[in-house]
Amino acid sequence: MAHGRCLLMPFLYPSLESFWKPLKASSKLLDTARIHTRHLHSEVSHSESSSQIPASSDLLSYNEHLNPPPEDYGRTIFADKCKLSLHAGSGGHGCISFLREKFIAAGPANGGDGGSGGNIYIQAVRGETSLHKLARRGILKAGRGKNGQGSSKGGQRGEDVLIQVPVGTVVREVSRYDPVTEESEKLNMTANSASVEGNTHRDKWILYPASDPSEYATAEFPDLPKPRRSNLAIMQPPSPISMDLSEPMEQPMLLAAGAVGGLGNPHFVTKSMVRPKFATRGGAGMRLELELELKLLADVGFVGLPNAGKSTLLRALSRSRARIGDWAFTTLQPNIGTVVLDNSYGRPKLHSVDSDGERRTQFSIADIPGLVPDAHLDRGLGLGFLRHIERARVLAFVVDLSIGDSVLALKNLWKELNEFERLKDRATNSETEHRIVSWQAFGSSVSTTSPQDAEIETGKEDMMINAGSQALPPLQMPPISSKPWFVVGTKADMPSSQENYAHLKSYLESVSAGKEALPSGKKHGWKGQLMVIPISAIRGEGIDQITGWTITLLNI
């Protein structure tokens, strides 16, 4: 049965005829009103169309995208910083097995080795713009290797884990735990102890399943083999890990290699013990705690006061479904949009090449929540969103031309950014001053070197490296004043915006000519051509100029 109108079928229910006729009449009236409204809306939109707005059938959907109903809003889940706990896969246990064939009463040992644990890889890819997927998981564990089997069959390797992050992610190590290093230290400490020689580390052995459990306490085990590392461990980055993934990677990079599997009972065959009934357990996997942080949030970042039209501009430039409204703080977290330059239909509108020499087909935009006066004092939505501004390659200052003095609004925005940089520099200097440095001009007979430092000086490489669990220092970003920037004048269709635009344009021309100081107040600030672009985001007018000028600044 078709869904919608004919649900009651009055010929089957005559008693409902009095209810069915008014319902049918009201349905026809609604259909007529809907068709008339759609026709009237298309006529009005056609009379106000411009060269920037799509024509014919796309007109209605374009206007609905710029002025959407509340159900069209989409919540952007965004995270530019997260901590991950990585667990490399543990190795499988060795197998205790013997050959069983006809006419062979007691066959030789043929247990297979355990499989190696899964590895953890990382790769920077295009298309990813946020770390929220990784922040939601928190803990990533590679697969454990399978146990060995009879007939000398080795165990299957554990499943690998691939971490895909956006380009521009900085990976730093917080702490690590390496079981191989710990076991090596324990073996070195007990090597000279005769009381535990030969029977140490009983938890590393497994007995034949048919053996009596009491035999485990009295069984004589040979010397435990030295801890082994996977052959892939040589491909791991040096510790502590500190990488800047600023370019897309064709192949993943190994972060943590899985542990090796245990040895089967054939490895312990001797002249006096032809059929050993024990094997070793698989090694435990390495554990890493990493901090991931986006160094580059987007190609363009919108900076402006609340209710300046940043979210509407983002919807006009991209297919973003950011929430918009005529009140302050409609944006409570950064929204990321993508401007497509080449959609693979015909010739692209603009030609651009990135730093790698590849043709740029798109660029990303970040709609950052509005800044209020004294935002550097953690007012409004806090300092966290000021931190997002320094992660944009190009800054677009969004100024409302319909109210207030646009030049004063621009200067106030730069004032908040300068105060934020000053506070950040002050915090960095205070941390540097409080560091305790132990130094002596002349040698001393008393050694202040710790045992760990002594092992480093003697060249020992089998020590456990721990970067500590304390918070890492903030990333060093380039100054905000050194970034290319321009001004976008929104709501230029309002009657009172003409004089405001002329005043702002005259001020930027004076700054470009060197007649007035830069609004950043820095002598070494960016001194390129300054431009103000008037637009009407709700109508979609003038937005093509933003795309063209942004490409010009990205190519610098």
C-alpha positions in Angstrom: 0.0 0.0 0.0 1.4 3.4 -0.9 2.2 5.7 2.0 0.6 9.1 2.4 -3.0 10.0 1.5 -5.2 6.8 1.1 -4.9 5.2 4.4 -8.6 4.9 5.5 -10.3 3.6 2.4 -13.9 4.8 3.1 -15.6 2.2 0.9 -14.5 -0.3 3.5 -15.7 1.8 6.5 -18.9 3.6 5.6 -19.3 4.9 9.1 -16.2 7.1 8.6 -17.6 9.0 5.6 -18.4 12.1 7.6 -14.8 12.2 8.7 -13.2 11.4 5.3 -14.8 14.2 3.2 -13.5 17.2 5.3 -10.1 15.6 5.4 -10.0 15.1 1.6 -11.0 18.7 1.0 -8.4 20.1 3.4 -5.7 18.0 1.7 -6.6 19.6 -1.7 -6.4 23.1 -0.2 -3.0 22.4 1.2 -1.7 21.1 -2.1 -3.0 24.2 -3.9 -1.4 26.5 -1.3 1.9 24.7 -1.5 2.0 25.0 -5.3 1.0 28.7 -5.2 3.7 29.5 -2.6 6.4 27.6 -4.6 5.5 29.5 -7.8 5.5 32.9 -6.0 8.8 32.2 -4.3 10.4 31.2 -7.6 9.2 34.5 -9.2 10.7 36.6 -6.4 14.0 34.7 -6.4 14.2 35.1 -10.2 13.8 38.9 -10.0 16.6 39.2 -7.4 19.0 36.8 -9.0 22.6 37.8 -9.8 25.6 36.4 -11.6 26.9 34.7 -8.4 23.6 32.8 -7.7 22.9 29.5 -9.5 20.0 29.7 -12.0 16.8 27.8 -12.6 16.3 24.6 -10.6 19.2 25.2 -8.2 17.9 28.6 -7.2 15.5 27.4 -4.5 17.9 24.9 -2.9 20.7 27.6 -2.9 18.4 30.1 -1.1 17.3 27.4 1.4 21.0 26.6 2.1 21.8 30.3 2.9 18.6 30.8 5.0 17.9 27.3 6.2 15.2 26.0 8.6 16.3 24.8 12.0 16.1 21.1 11.0 18.8 21.7 8.4 21.4 22.6 11.0 24.3 20.1 11.4 26.4 19.9 14.5 30.1 19.9 13.7 32.1 17.5 15.9 35.5 19.0 16.1 38.7 18.4 18.1 42.2 19.8 17.3 43.9 18.1 20.2 43.7 14.6 21.8 45.6 12.0 23.7 45.9 8.5 22.6 47.0 5.3 24.4 48.4 2.9 22.0 48.9 -0.8 22.8 50.9 -2.9 20.3 49.8 -6.5 19.9 51.1 -9.2 22.3 52.7 -12.3 20.9 51.0 -15.7 20.8 52.2 -18.6 23.0 54.4 -21.3 21.7 52.9 -24.7 21.2 53.7 -28.0 23.0 53.1 -30.8 20.5 54.6 -34.1 19.5 54.5 -36.1 16.3 51.8 -38.8 16.3 51.8 -41.3 13.5 51.2 -45.0 13.1 54.0 -47.2 14.4 55.6 -44.2 16.2 55.1 -44.6 19.9 56.8 -41.4 21.0 57.4 -38.9 18.2 59.6 -35.9 18.4 58.5 -32.4 19.4 56.8 -30.4 16.6 55.1 -27.5 18.3 55.0 -24.2 16.3 56.0 -20.8 17.5 53.4 -18.2 18.4 52.4 -15.4 16.0 53.7 -11.9 16.3 51.4 -9.2 17.6 49.9 -6.5 15.5 51.8 -3.3 14.6 50.5 0.3 15.0 51.0 2.7 12.0 50.3 6.4 11.5 49.6 8.2 8.2 48.8 11.8 7.3 46.1 12.0 4.6 44.2 14.6 2.8 40.5 15.1 3.5 40.8 14.7 7.3 40.2 18.0 9.1 39.6 17.0 12.7 40.9 14.6 15.4 37.5 13.9 17.0 37.4 10.4 15.7 40.6 9.5 17.6 39.7 11.6 20.6 36.4 9.6 20.9 38.2 6.3 21.0 41.1 7.2 23.3 42.7 3.7 23.4 43.8 1.8 20.3 44.9 -1.8 20.6 46.5 -3.9 17.9 45.5 -7.6 17.6 47.2 -10.3 19.6 49.1 -13.0 17.8 47.6 -16.5 17.6 49.1 -19.4 19.5 51.3 -21.9 17.7 49.9 -25.2 16.5 51.1 -28.7 16.0 52.9 -30.0 13.0 55.3 -27.1 13.3 52.6 -24.6 12.3 53.3 -21.0 13.5 50.5 -18.8 14.8 48.8 -16.1 12.7 50.0 -12.5 13.1 47.8 -10.1 15.0 45.8 -7.4 13.1 47.5 -4.1 12.6 46.1 -0.7 13.5 46.3 2.3 11.1 45.9 5.8 12.5 44.9 8.4 9.8 45.4 12.0 10.9 45.0 15.3 9.0 47.9 16.9 7.3 49.6 19.3 9.7 49.3 17.1 12.8 52.1 17.2 15.4 52.7 13.9 17.3 54.5 14.0 20.6 55.3 11.3 23.1 54.1 11.6 26.7 55.2 8.3 28.1 56.0 4.7 27.0 56.4 1.3 28.5 58.7 -1.2 26.8 58.4 -4.8 28.3 61.5 -6.0 26.4 63.6 -3.4 28.1 62.1 -4.2 31.5 62.8 -7.9 31.1 66.4 -7.2 30.0 67.0 -5.2 33.2 65.6 -8.0 35.4 67.7 -10.6 33.7 70.8 -8.4 34.2 70.0 -8.0 37.9 69.5 -11.8 38.5 72.3 -13.0 36.3 74.7 -13.3 39.2 72.3 -14.7 41.7 72.9 -18.5 42.1 69.7 -19.1 44.2 67.4 -18.3 41.3 69.6 -19.6 38.5 67.8 -22.0 36.2 64.3 -21.6 37.7 63.7 -17.9 37.4 60.7 -16.3 35.7 58.4 -19.3 35.9 55.5 -17.2 34.7 57.2 -17.0 31.3 56.8 -20.8 30.7 53.8 -23.0 29.9 53.5 -26.7 30.5 52.1 -29.6 28.5 48.3 -29.6 28.9 48.3 -33.2 30.0 50.7 -32.5 32.8 49.6 -32.4 36.5 49.3 -28.9 37.8 51.6 -29.8 40.7 54.4 -30.4 38.3 54.5 -26.7 37.5 56.0 -25.9 40.9 58.6 -28.7 40.8 59.5 -28.7 37.1 63.0 -27.8 36.1 63.1 -25.2 33.3 66.2 -24.3 31.3 67.5 -20.8 31.2 65.0 -18.4 29.8 65.9 -17.1 26.4 66.9 -13.5 26.1 64.0 -11.1 25.4 63.6 -10.6 21.7 62.3 -7.7 19.6 60.5 -7.8 16.3 62.6 -7.2 13.2 60.3 -4.3 12.4 61.4 -2.5 15.5 64.3 -1.0 13.6 61.8 1.0 11.6 60.3 2.7 14.7 61.1 6.5 15.2 63.6 7.2 17.9 62.3 7.9 21.4 60.9 10.2 22.5 58.6 10.6 19.5 58.3 14.1 18.1 57.0 14.4 14.5 55.5 17.1 12.4 53.3 15.5 9.7 53.1 18.6 7.5 52.9 16.7 4.2 50.6 13.9 3.0 52.2 10.4 3.3 52.0 7.8 0.6 53.0 5.0 3.0 52.2 4.7 6.7 54.9 5.1 9.3 55.5 2.5 12.0 54.9 3.8 15.5 55.1 0.6 17.6 56.0 -2.9 16.5 54.1 -5.9 17.9 55.8 -8.3 20.3 57.3 -11.6 19.1 55.5 -14.8 19.7 56.6 -17.5 22.2 58.9 -20.4 21.2 57.5 -23.9 20.6 58.9 -27.0 22.4 61.3 -28.0 19.6 63.6 -25.1 20.6 64.4 -26.8 23.9 65.3 -30.2 22.6 68.6 -31.4 24.1 70.4 -34.8 24.3 69.1 -35.3 27.8 65.6 -34.0 27.0 64.3 -35.3 23.7 60.7 -34.5 24.4 60.4 -31.2 26.3 57.0 -30.6 27.7 57.2 -26.8 28.0 57.2 -23.7 25.8 57.5 -20.0 26.3 54.7 -17.4 26.4 54.4 -14.6 23.9 55.9 -11.3 24.8 53.8 -8.4 26.0 53.2 -5.5 23.6 54.6 -2.0 23.9 52.4 0.8 25.3 52.7 4.4 24.1 50.9 7.5 25.2 50.9 10.2 22.6 49.6 13.7 22.3 48.2 14.7 18.9 47.7 18.4 18.0 46.7 20.1 14.8 49.4 22.6 13.8 47.3 23.8 10.8 43.6 24.0 11.5 42.5 25.3 8.1 43.8 27.3 5.1 41.5 30.3 6.0 40.3 31.3 9.4 37.3 33.7 10.0 38.0 36.2 12.8 35.3 38.6 13.9 32.9 39.8 16.6 29.8 37.8 17.5 26.9 38.1 15.0 29.2 39.4 12.3 27.9 36.9 9.7 30.8 34.4 9.8 28.5 31.3 9.8 26.4 32.6 6.9 29.5 33.3 4.9 30.7 29.8 5.6 27.5 28.4 4.2 27.7 30.6 1.2 31.2 29.5 0.3 30.8 25.8 1.1 28.3 23.1 1.7 28.6 23.4 5.4 25.5 23.1 7.6 26.6 25.5 10.3 24.0 26.9 12.5 23.1 30.6 11.8 20.9 33.1 13.6 20.4 36.8 14.3 21.9 36.6 17.8 25.4 36.4 19.3 27.3 33.1 19.8 25.4 30.9 17.4 28.8 29.3 16.9 30.1 27.6 20.0 32.9 25.6 18.4 34.9 25.9 15.2 33.0 24.8 12.0 35.1 23.5 9.1 34.0 24.0 5.5 35.6 23.1 2.2 35.6 25.3 -0.9 35.7 23.1 -4.0 37.7 24.6 -6.9 37.5 21.7 -9.2 34.5 19.4 -9.1 35.7 17.4 -12.1 32.9 18.9 -14.3 34.4 20.9 -17.1 37.2 23.3 -16.6 38.0 24.5 -13.1 37.1 28.1 -12.3 40.5 28.9 -10.7 43.9 27.4 -11.1 46.2 27.1 -8.1 49.2 25.0 -7.1 50.1 24.2 -3.6 53.6 24.1 -2.0 54.2 20.6 -3.2 53.7 21.5 -6.8 50.3 19.7 -7.0 47.2 21.3 -8.4 45.0 22.6 -5.6 41.4 21.3 -6.0 40.0 22.7 -2.8 40.9 24.6 0.4 39.4 24.6 3.9 37.8 27.3 5.9 37.4 27.5 9.7 34.5 29.5 11.2 36.0 30.4 14.6 33.6 31.6 17.4 33.3 35.3 17.8 35.7 37.3 20.0 34.4 39.6 22.7 36.3 42.5 24.3 39.0 41.2 26.7 38.8 37.8 25.2 42.5 37.4 26.0 41.5 37.5 29.7 39.5 34.3 29.2 36.2 36.1 28.7 33.5 35.0 26.3 34.2 31.4 25.1 37.8 31.4 26.6 41.4 31.3 25.3 40.9 28.0 23.5 39.4 29.7 20.4 42.2 32.3 20.3 44.5 29.3 20.0 42.6 28.2 16.9 43.3 31.5 15.1 47.1 31.0 15.1 46.5 27.6 13.3 45.1 29.2 10.2 47.3 29.9 7.2 45.4 33.0 6.1 43.2 35.2 8.3 40.0 36.8 7.1 38.7 39.5 9.4 34.9 39.6 9.1 33.5 43.0 9.9 29.9 44.0 10.0 29.4 47.1 7.8 25.8 47.8 8.9 26.6 48.9 12.5 29.4 50.7 14.3 32.8 51.9 13.1 34.3 49.2 10.9 37.9 50.6 11.4 37.5 50.5 15.2 36.1 47.0 15.0 39.2 45.9 13.0 41.6 47.5 15.5 39.8 45.9 18.4 40.2 42.5 16.8 43.9 43.0 16.3 44.2 44.2 19.9 42.8 41.0 21.3 45.2 38.9 19.1 48.2 41.0 20.2 47.2 40.6 23.9 46.9 36.9 23.4 50.4 36.7 21.9 51.8 38.8 24.7 50.3 36.5 27.4 51.6 33.5 25.6 55.1 34.8 25.4 55.0 35.8 29.1 54.0 32.3 30.1 56.8 30.8 28.0 59.4 33.1 29.6 58.2 32.2 33.1 58.5 28.5 32.4 62.0 29.0 31.1 63.0 31.0 34.2 61.8 28.4 36.6 63.8 25.6 35.1 66.6 24.4 37.4 69.9 24.0 35.6 72.7 22.1 37.4 76.1 23.3 36.3 79.5 23.5 37.7 82.4 25.5 36.3 85.0 23.1 37.6 84.8 19.3 38.2 83.9 17.8 41.6 85.0 14.7 43.3 81.4 13.9 44.1 79.5 12.5 41.1 75.9 13.9 40.7 75.2 11.6 37.7 72.2 9.4 38.2 72.4 5.7 37.4 70.3 6.2 34.3 72.6 8.9 33.1 75.6 6.7 33.8 74.1 3.9 31.6 73.6 6.4 28.8 77.3 7.5 29.1 78.5 3.9 29.0 76.6 3.3 25.8 74.0 0.8 27.1 70.9 0.8 24.9 68.8 -1.7 26.8 67.3 0.8 29.3 63.7 1.7 29.7 62.9 5.2 28.2 60.1 7.1 29.9 59.3 10.6 28.8 57.2 11.2 31.9 53.5 11.8 32.3 53.7 15.5 32.8 52.0 17.9 30.4 54.0 18.8 27.3 54.9 22.4 26.5 52.6 24.2 24.0 53.6 24.1 20.4 55.6 27.0 19.0 53.5 28.6 16.3 54.5 31.5 13.9 53.3 34.9 15.1 49.8 35.8 14.1 51.0 39.2 12.8 53.2 37.4 10.2 50.2 35.7 8.5 48.6 37.1 5.3 45.2 38.7 6.0 42.4 40.6 4.4 39.0 42.0 5.5 35.5 40.9 4.5 32.8 43.5 4.9 29.5 41.6 5.5 25.9 42.9 5.2 26.9 45.3 2.5 23.3 45.3 1.2 22.2 47.4 4.1 21.5 51.1 3.5 24.0 52.4 6.1 27.0 50.3 4.9 28.2 52.5 2.0 29.9 55.1 4.2 31.3 52.5 6.5 32.8 50.6 3.6 34.4 53.7 2.1 36.0 54.6 5.4 37.4 51.1 5.9 38.7 51.0 2.3 40.4 54.4 2.7 42.1 53.2 6.0 43.5 50.0 4.4 44.8 51.9 1.5 46.7 54.3 3.9 48.1 51.3 5.7 49.3 49.6 2.5 50.9 52.9 1.4 52.7 53.2 4.7 50.9 56.3 5.8 49.5 54.6 8.9 50.8 51.9 11.1 49.7 48.3 10.8 46.7 47.5 13.0 48.7 44.7 14.5 51.2 47.3 15.9 54.1 45.1 14.9 57.0 46.4 12.8 57.6 43.1 11.2 54.0 42.2 10.5 52.7 41.1 7.1 53.0 44.0 4.7 51.3 42.7 1.6 48.4 44.3 -0.3 45.5 44.8 2.0 42.0 44.4 0.6 38.4 44.7 1.8 35.7 42.7 0.0 32.1 43.9 0.5 29.6 41.0 0.3 26.0 40.0 1.1 26.3 36.5 2.4 22.5 36.0 2.8 22.1 36.8 -0.9 25.3 35.1 -2.1 26.7 38.3 -3.7 30.4 39.0 -3.9 31.5 35.7 -2.5 33.4 34.8 -5.7 35.9 37.6 -4.9 36.7 36.0 -1.6 37.6 32.7 -3.3 39.8 34.4 -5.9 41.7 36.6 -3.4 42.2 33.7 -1.0 43.9 31.7 -3.8 46.2 34.6 -4.4 47.2 34.7 -0.8 47.7 30.9 -0.6 50.0 31.1 -3.5 52.4 33.5 -1.8 
